[in-house]
Amino acid sequence: MDHTKINLLVKLQHLDNQIESIVSLQKGLPEEIIALDEDLKFTNRQIESRKKIADDHLKLRQRLHETIHECKNKILNFKEKQTLARNNKEYDALSKQIEYEEKEIAQAEIQLQDIVHAEQRALEIQKKGRQLITENRYDEITEEMMPDDVLLQQLEDLKKQLTLKKEELESIVIETAEDVDSLKIKVKEQRNIIQTEAKRLLDKYDHLRSGTLQNAVVRLNRNACSGCNTRVPTNRHTMIVQGGFYLCESCGRIVVHERLFEEAEGSTLKK
């Protein structure tokens, strides 16, 4: 067995591990930022939705008041004309027009009452939500229960948290950018070598890493695959110790002796 090829792959895994180690310094910040951004958008949508309802109520209230005012003016006008009516037919016709305007006023007033009731209901629901917050019963609070002022404060808090997390991530990225760029160049060079010398091994490596696995090549640890802790058959130990490799029957990882990683680390440090 040509052990040189597996050594090349182990070195590639070592380089990829170094990049992963640097990326891990981000401490899950990218995921936190995504989650905060989603929470921020959701909270903002809630606030905008309530604002739209309030604006719609205001516009409708103004329109209804204008309708009532117009109807009252028409009624006054019709009543003045009734005093000048020449016959019962004209008087009755004006009376019907007055009745129509009075119905319009009644309908407008009902709609105004509906708005008041809707606003009162929203306030009562928010009052209940505020009480649940006081009692730390957050799991019982629905979207509409969250008080307006609490929702606005929540929005501001999320904005501050998001800004801080982005600044923290940016700081880490800037500090590690040079190291990551240098390692990526080494990875590219190493891949080019393996592409020429051991393409099948590289294809296997890429196939494993295309899924959820980052460590496609792992150490033999206590006679088991250190990736999934499945025991390696005894008859394969000698081959691994001699510098060969074993494909784990459980997870598919490439299992090698720890010495190969130590050699890969040593050759990387020399450069």
N, C-alpha and C positions, 0 to 999 in steps of 0.2 A: 504493500500500500504506500502511495506517495503522500507522506505526512506534510510535505511543504504546502500543499493545497489547503489543507484544513487549517494550517497555521495562518495562512493569508486571510481566511474567513474569520478566524478568532480575532485577529487584529482589527478587522472591520467591525466586528461586534464590540470590541473594546472601545473603538473610536465613537461608535454610535452610543455606547453606554455613557461616555463622557459628555456627549451632547445632552443626553437625557438627564444626566446629573445636574448640568447647568440649568436646563429648563425647569427642573424640579425646584430650583431656588425661587421660582415664581409662586410657589406654595398654593397652587390652585387659583391664583389671582384671575387668570382669563375667564375661568368658569364663574367666579364670584362676580366679575364685572358683567358678564352676560346675564346672570340672574338678577343683579341689581338693576340693570338696564330694562329688563322685562318688567320688574316690579314698578319701576319709575313710569314706564309707558302705561301700565295697567292703572296705576294711581292717577296719572294724568287724564286717562280716558274717563275715569269715574268723575273727576272734577269737571272736565269739559262737558260730560253728559248732564251733570246737575246744573251747570251754567246755562246750557242750552234750554233745559226745562224752565229755568227761572226767566230767561230772556223771552221764551215763547209765552209764558204766563204774563209777563209784562206787556208784550205787544198785544196779546189777546185782550188783556184788561183795558188797555188804552182804546183798542178798537171797539170794545163793547160799551165803554163809557161814551165814546163818540156816537155810537149808534143810538144809545138812550137819549143823549142830548138832542140829536137830530129828530128822533121820534117825538120827543116832547115839544120841540118847536113846531113840528108838523101838526101835532094835536092842537096847539094853541091857534095855529093858522086856520085849521079846519073849523074850530069852535067859533072863531071870528066870522068865518064865512057862513056858519049856521045862522048867525044873527041876521044875516042878509038874505037868507034863503027865501025864494019867492013862492015855493010850494013844498009840500010834504016829500015829494020825490027827491028834490034837491037836498032836503034836510036829511032824509034817510040815507042817501048816497054818501053824504059827508059823515054820517054816524058810522057807516060801515068802514070808511077809511080810518076813522078814529079808533074803532075796535081793532083794526089790523095793526095799527101803530102800537096800541096798548099791548097786543100779543107779542109784538117784536120786543117791546120793553121787558115784558115778563120773561121771555126766553133769554134775553141778554142777562137779566138779573139772576136767572137760574145758573147760567154759565159762570157768572161771577162768583156765585156761591160754591160752585163745583171747584173753582180755582182755590178759593179760601179753604175748603175742606181738604183738598189735595195737599196744600201747603201745611195745614195743621197736622194732617196725618204723617207727613214727612218729618215734621218737628217731633211728634210723639215717638216715632220709630227711632229717631236719633237720640232722643232722651233716654229711651230704653237701652240703646247702645252705649251711651255714656255711663249708665249705671252698671252695665256688664263690665266695662273697662275698669271702673272703680273696684269691682269685685274680682278683677283679674280672670274673668270668664271669657277670654278672647276667642276660644273655640266655638262659642255660641253666637258670635257676632256675624251677621250677614253684611253684604256690601252696602245695602241701603241703611243699615244701622249706624255706620261709622259717621260721627258728627263732622260737619263741614270743617270746623277749625282743626280737628284732629287730623282730618284727611290732608288739609293744607300743610300742617306741620310735618306730616309723614312725607309729603312730597319734598319739602325742603331738606329733611333729614336724608332722604334717599339721594338727592342731588349732591349733598356734601359727601356722603359715603362713596358715591360713584366717582367723584372728583379725586378723593384721597386714594382710592384703589387704583385708578388710572395713573396717578402720579407715582405711586409705589411701583407699579408694573413697569412704567416707562423708565424709572430709575434703574431697576434691575436689568432691563433690556440694554440700556446704554452701557452699564458697567460690564456686562458680559458679552456684548456684541463682538468685540475683537476676538475673544476666545472662541466663540461660536463660529465666526467666519473662518478662523484658522482651522478649526476642526472639520468644518464642511469641505474645505479644500483638500484636507488629508483624506477624508471619506471618499471624495470624488476620485482622487488619485488611486486609492486602494481598490475601489470598485473597478476602475479601468484595468488594473493589474489582474484582478480575479476574473474579469470578463474574458480576458485572454487565456489565463492559465486554468481556470476551473469554472466555466460558465454554468454547468449543471448545479454545482454547489451554490452559486450565487442565485440561480433561479429558485432553488429550494429555500434559501435564506429570505429572499424577497417575498416568496409565497407565504411563509410563516409570518413575516412582519406586516403583510398586507391586511391581516385580520386584527385581532386585539393584542397579539403578542408583540412585545418590543424586544424581548430577549430571545432571539431565535437560537442562539448558541449559548449553552449553559454549562456550568461545572458539574462534574460528578461529585456528589456530596454524600458521604456515608453510604456509598454503594447505591445511591439513588439519583434520579434526575432532579437537580435542584430547582427545576421549573415547576414540576408538579408533584415531587416527592414519590414518584413511582420507582420501585426498585429495578435496577438494571440487572439482567440475567448474569449469573456468575461467570459464564463462559465468555462474556464480552468484556470483563474487567481488564484482562491482560491486554487486549487490543487497545483499550482506552489508555491504559498506563503507558503503553509503548508509543503513544502519540496519535492513535487513530481516533475514530469517533463512532458514536452509536446513535441511531435515530430512535428516540423514545417511542415505544409502541402506544403509549397513552396520549401524550400531547403533541408528538411529532417533532419536538425540539431536537437539536443536534447537541448531543452530550459529549463533552471532552474532558480531559484531565485538567485539574486546576493549574498545573505547571504551564500549560499553553497560554493561559491568561496572564500569568506572571511574566512569561517571555514577551507577550505582546505589549504589556505595560512597560517592560524594560526597553524594548526597541523603540517605543513611542517617546519615552523620556530622553533617549539618546539624541533624537531629532529635535 
